[in-house]
Amino acid sequence: MNTNFISKEEKIKILIDIINSSEFQNAQKFQELLRYLVDASISGKIIKESTIAIEFFQKDKSFDPSIDSTVRTSISTLRKKLEHYYLT
């Protein structure tokens, strides 16, 4: 699915559907992370691991992804949750 062809309104509708699903119902952290990523997509913002670390996870500017895997681990888990959502 090419997200360049999905309108802002459709992205928001999909986000709401996902957040209200049983897969995400009790996963506040992942709801917020997904919302953050969708908002960034809507605004056209390019997001790097360090940006997510600083803006979303409130890490300081000295964040080093080679030492701290918080972002990679969280994004990986989010992907798995999304995969499960779409498979079921």
Backbone as JSON Lines, residues from 0, in Angstrom:
{"i":0,"aa":"M","n":[0.84,-1.16,0.0],"ca":[0.0,0.0,0.0],"c":[0.89,1.23,0.0]}
{"i":1,"aa":"N","n":[0.74,2.09,-0.97],"ca":[1.52,3.32,-1.06],"c":[0.79,4.41,-0.28]}
{"i":2,"aa":"T","n":[1.36,4.84,0.85],"ca":[0.69,5.8,1.72],"c":[0.64,7.2,1.12]}
{"i":3,"aa":"N","n":[1.35,7.44,0.02],"ca":[1.28,8.75,-0.62],"c":[-0.09,9.01,-1.22]}
{"i":4,"aa":"F","n":[-0.86,7.94,-1.43],"ca":[-2.16,8.08,-2.03],"c":[-3.29,8.01,-1.02]}
{"i":5,"aa":"I","n":[-2.96,7.94,0.23],"ca":[-3.96,7.92,1.29],"c":[-4.13,9.32,1.83]}
{"i":6,"aa":"S","n":[-5.36,9.8,1.85],"ca":[-5.62,11.15,2.33],"c":[-5.4,11.24,3.84]}
{"i":7,"aa":"K","n":[-5.27,12.45,4.31],"ca":[-5.11,12.7,5.75],"c":[-6.3,12.11,6.51]}
{"i":8,"aa":"E","n":[-7.48,12.32,5.98],"ca":[-8.69,11.83,6.63],"c":[-8.7,10.3,6.71]}
{"i":9,"aa":"E","n":[-8.27,9.64,5.64],"ca":[-8.23,8.19,5.62],"c":[-7.18,7.67,6.59]}
{"i":10,"aa":"K","n":[-6.03,8.33,6.67],"ca":[-5.0,7.93,7.63],"c":[-5.54,8.0,9.06]}
{"i":11,"aa":"I","n":[-6.28,9.07,9.35],"ca":[-6.84,9.24,10.69],"c":[-7.89,8.16,10.96]}
{"i":12,"aa":"K","n":[-8.71,7.85,9.97],"ca":[-9.72,6.81,10.14],"c":[-9.06,5.45,10.4]}
{"i":13,"aa":"I","n":[-8.02,5.13,9.64],"ca":[-7.3,3.87,9.84],"c":[-6.67,3.83,11.22]}
{"i":14,"aa":"L","n":[-6.06,4.94,11.63],"ca":[-5.46,5.04,12.97],"c":[-6.5,4.75,14.05]}
{"i":15,"aa":"I","n":[-7.66,5.38,13.93],"ca":[-8.72,5.19,14.93],"c":[-9.18,3.74,14.96]}
{"i":16,"aa":"D","n":[-9.35,3.15,13.78],"ca":[-9.75,1.74,13.72],"c":[-8.73,0.84,14.41]}
{"i":17,"aa":"I","n":[-7.47,1.09,14.15],"ca":[-6.41,0.27,14.76],"c":[-6.37,0.47,16.27]}
{"i":18,"aa":"I","n":[-6.4,1.71,16.7],"ca":[-6.33,2.01,18.14],"c":[-7.51,1.4,18.89]}
{"i":19,"aa":"N","n":[-8.67,1.35,18.25],"ca":[-9.86,0.8,18.9],"c":[-9.95,-0.72,18.8]}
{"i":20,"aa":"S","n":[-9.0,-1.34,18.13],"ca":[-9.02,-2.79,17.96],"c":[-8.62,-3.5,19.26]}
{"i":21,"aa":"S","n":[-8.98,-4.77,19.35],"ca":[-8.61,-5.55,20.54],"c":[-7.09,-5.68,20.68]}
{"i":22,"aa":"E","n":[-6.39,-5.68,19.54],"ca":[-4.93,-5.8,19.57],"c":[-4.27,-4.62,20.3]}
{"i":23,"aa":"F","n":[-4.87,-3.45,20.19],"ca":[-4.28,-2.23,20.76],"c":[-5.05,-1.7,21.97]}
{"i":24,"aa":"Q","n":[-6.14,-2.35,22.29],"ca":[-7.03,-1.86,23.35],"c":[-6.3,-1.58,24.67]}
{"i":25,"aa":"N","n":[-5.45,-2.48,25.07],"ca":[-4.74,-2.33,26.35],"c":[-3.26,-2.05,26.15]}
{"i":26,"aa":"A","n":[-2.94,-1.37,25.07],"ca":[-1.53,-1.08,24.74],"c":[-1.35,0.42,24.53]}
{"i":27,"aa":"Q","n":[-1.53,1.18,25.58],"ca":[-1.49,2.64,25.52],"c":[-0.2,3.16,24.89]}
{"i":28,"aa":"K","n":[0.92,2.59,25.28],"ca":[2.22,3.03,24.76],"c":[2.27,2.9,23.24]}
{"i":29,"aa":"F","n":[1.75,1.79,22.73],"ca":[1.79,1.57,21.28],"c":[0.73,2.38,20.55]}
{"i":30,"aa":"Q","n":[-0.37,2.66,21.21],"ca":[-1.36,3.59,20.64],"c":[-0.71,4.96,20.44]}
{"i":31,"aa":"E","n":[-0.02,5.43,21.45],"ca":[0.62,6.74,21.39],"c":[1.74,6.77,20.37]}
{"i":32,"aa":"L","n":[2.53,5.71,20.3],"ca":[3.62,5.64,19.33],"c":[3.06,5.65,17.91]}
{"i":33,"aa":"L","n":[2.02,4.87,17.67],"ca":[1.41,4.85,16.34],"c":[0.82,6.2,16.0]}
{"i":34,"aa":"R","n":[0.17,6.83,16.94],"ca":[-0.4,8.17,16.72],"c":[0.72,9.17,16.36]}
{"i":35,"aa":"Y","n":[1.82,9.1,17.08],"ca":[2.97,9.96,16.81],"c":[3.47,9.76,15.38]}
{"i":36,"aa":"L","n":[3.61,8.5,14.97],"ca":[4.11,8.19,13.63],"c":[3.12,8.62,12.54]}
{"i":37,"aa":"V","n":[1.84,8.43,12.78],"ca":[0.83,8.85,11.81],"c":[0.82,10.37,11.7]}
{"i":38,"aa":"D","n":[0.89,11.07,12.82],"ca":[0.94,12.54,12.79],"c":[2.16,13.02,12.0]}
{"i":39,"aa":"A","n":[3.28,12.36,12.19],"ca":[4.49,12.72,11.44],"c":[4.28,12.48,9.95]}
{"i":40,"aa":"S","n":[3.65,11.38,9.61],"ca":[3.37,11.07,8.21],"c":[2.45,12.12,7.59]}
{"i":41,"aa":"I","n":[1.43,12.5,8.32],"ca":[0.47,13.5,7.82],"c":[1.17,14.83,7.6]}
{"i":42,"aa":"S","n":[2.07,15.19,8.49],"ca":[2.77,16.47,8.37],"c":[3.91,16.42,7.36]}
{"i":43,"aa":"G","n":[4.22,15.23,6.85],"ca":[5.29,15.09,5.87],"c":[6.67,15.07,6.49]}
{"i":44,"aa":"K","n":[6.73,14.9,7.78],"ca":[7.99,14.93,8.51],"c":[8.75,13.62,8.3]}
{"i":45,"aa":"I","n":[10.03,13.74,8.0],"ca":[10.91,12.57,7.9],"c":[11.4,12.25,9.31]}
{"i":46,"aa":"I","n":[11.21,11.02,9.73],"ca":[11.55,10.67,11.1],"c":[12.69,9.65,11.12]}
{"i":47,"aa":"K","n":[13.67,9.96,11.91],"ca":[14.81,9.07,12.12],"c":[14.71,8.48,13.53]}
{"i":48,"aa":"E","n":[15.46,7.46,13.76],"ca":[15.47,6.82,15.07],"c":[15.78,7.83,16.19]}
{"i":49,"aa":"S","n":[16.74,8.69,15.94],"ca":[17.1,9.67,16.97],"c":[15.97,10.67,17.22]}
{"i":50,"aa":"T","n":[15.22,11.01,16.19],"ca":[14.09,11.93,16.35],"c":[13.02,11.28,17.22]}
{"i":51,"aa":"I","n":[12.71,10.03,16.95],"ca":[11.72,9.3,17.76],"c":[12.2,9.22,19.21]}
{"i":52,"aa":"A","n":[13.47,8.93,19.4],"ca":[14.02,8.83,20.75],"c":[13.86,10.12,21.53]}
{"i":53,"aa":"I","n":[14.18,11.23,20.89],"ca":[14.14,12.52,21.57],"c":[12.71,13.03,21.71]}
{"i":54,"aa":"E","n":[11.95,13.0,20.63],"ca":[10.6,13.59,20.65],"c":[9.58,12.69,21.35]}
{"i":55,"aa":"F","n":[9.62,11.4,21.09],"ca":[8.59,10.52,21.66],"c":[9.02,9.92,22.99]}
{"i":56,"aa":"F","n":[10.22,9.37,23.05],"ca":[10.67,8.69,24.26],"c":[11.36,9.63,25.24]}
{"i":57,"aa":"Q","n":[11.46,10.9,24.9],"ca":[12.03,11.92,25.8],"c":[13.46,11.63,26.21]}
{"i":58,"aa":"K","n":[14.23,11.04,25.3],"ca":[15.66,10.83,25.56],"c":[16.38,12.16,25.35]}
{"i":59,"aa":"D","n":[17.55,12.3,25.93],"ca":[18.28,13.55,25.72],"c":[19.02,13.5,24.38]}
{"i":60,"aa":"K","n":[19.57,14.62,24.0],"ca":[20.2,14.75,22.68],"c":[21.44,13.88,22.52]}
{"i":61,"aa":"S","n":[21.94,13.35,23.61],"ca":[23.11,12.47,23.52],"c":[22.7,11.02,23.24]}
{"i":62,"aa":"F","n":[21.43,10.79,22.92],"ca":[20.93,9.44,22.65],"c":[21.82,8.75,21.62]}
{"i":63,"aa":"D","n":[22.21,7.52,21.95],"ca":[23.07,6.72,21.06],"c":[22.36,5.39,20.79]}
{"i":64,"aa":"P","n":[21.84,5.2,19.56],"ca":[21.1,3.98,19.25],"c":[21.94,2.7,19.32]}
{"i":65,"aa":"S","n":[23.25,2.84,19.27],"ca":[24.09,1.66,19.39],"c":[24.17,1.16,20.84]}
{"i":66,"aa":"I","n":[23.8,2.01,21.77],"ca":[23.8,1.65,23.19],"c":[22.38,1.39,23.7]}
{"i":67,"aa":"D","n":[21.43,2.19,23.23],"ca":[20.05,2.13,23.71],"c":[19.13,1.66,22.58]}
{"i":68,"aa":"S","n":[18.55,0.5,22.73],"ca":[17.72,-0.08,21.68],"c":[16.22,0.19,21.87]}
{"i":69,"aa":"T","n":[15.88,1.13,22.72],"ca":[14.48,1.42,23.02],"c":[13.64,1.62,21.77]}
{"i":70,"aa":"V","n":[14.11,2.45,20.87],"ca":[13.33,2.78,19.67],"c":[13.17,1.54,18.79]}
{"i":71,"aa":"R","n":[14.26,0.86,18.5],"ca":[14.2,-0.32,17.63],"c":[13.29,-1.4,18.22]}
{"i":72,"aa":"T","n":[13.4,-1.62,19.5],"ca":[12.58,-2.63,20.16],"c":[11.1,-2.26,20.11]}
{"i":73,"aa":"S","n":[10.81,-1.02,20.39],"ca":[9.41,-0.56,20.38],"c":[8.81,-0.6,18.99]}
{"i":74,"aa":"I","n":[9.57,-0.16,18.0],"ca":[9.08,-0.18,16.61],"c":[8.88,-1.62,16.15]}
{"i":75,"aa":"S","n":[9.77,-2.5,16.52],"ca":[9.63,-3.92,16.16],"c":[8.36,-4.5,16.76]}
{"i":76,"aa":"T","n":[8.11,-4.21,18.01],"ca":[6.9,-4.7,18.67],"c":[5.66,-4.1,18.02]}
{"i":77,"aa":"L","n":[5.72,-2.81,17.7],"ca":[4.6,-2.16,17.03],"c":[4.32,-2.83,15.68]}
{"i":78,"aa":"R","n":[5.35,-3.11,14.93],"ca":[5.17,-3.8,13.64],"c":[4.49,-5.16,13.83]}
{"i":79,"aa":"K","n":[4.9,-5.9,14.83],"ca":[4.29,-7.21,15.1],"c":[2.83,-7.05,15.46]}
{"i":80,"aa":"K","n":[2.51,-6.05,16.27],"ca":[1.12,-5.8,16.64],"c":[0.3,-5.41,15.41]}
{"i":81,"aa":"L","n":[0.87,-4.6,14.55],"ca":[0.16,-4.21,13.32],"c":[-0.02,-5.4,12.39]}
{"i":82,"aa":"E","n":[1.01,-6.23,12.29],"ca":[0.9,-7.42,11.45],"c":[-0.22,-8.32,11.96]}
{"i":83,"aa":"H","n":[-0.28,-8.51,13.27],"ca":[-1.33,-9.34,13.85],"c":[-2.7,-8.71,13.61]}
{"i":84,"aa":"Y","n":[-2.79,-7.41,13.77],"ca":[-4.04,-6.69,13.51],"c":[-4.53,-6.95,12.09]}
{"i":85,"aa":"Y","n":[-3.65,-6.8,11.12],"ca":[-4.05,-6.96,9.72],"c":[-4.3,-8.43,9.35]}
{"i":86,"aa":"L","n":[-3.65,-9.35,10.03],"ca":[-3.89,-10.78,9.75],"c":[-5.19,-11.27,10.34]}
{"i":87,"aa":"T","n":[-5.63,-10.61,11.41],"ca":[-6.87,-11.06,12.05],"c":[-8.0,-10.1,11.76]}
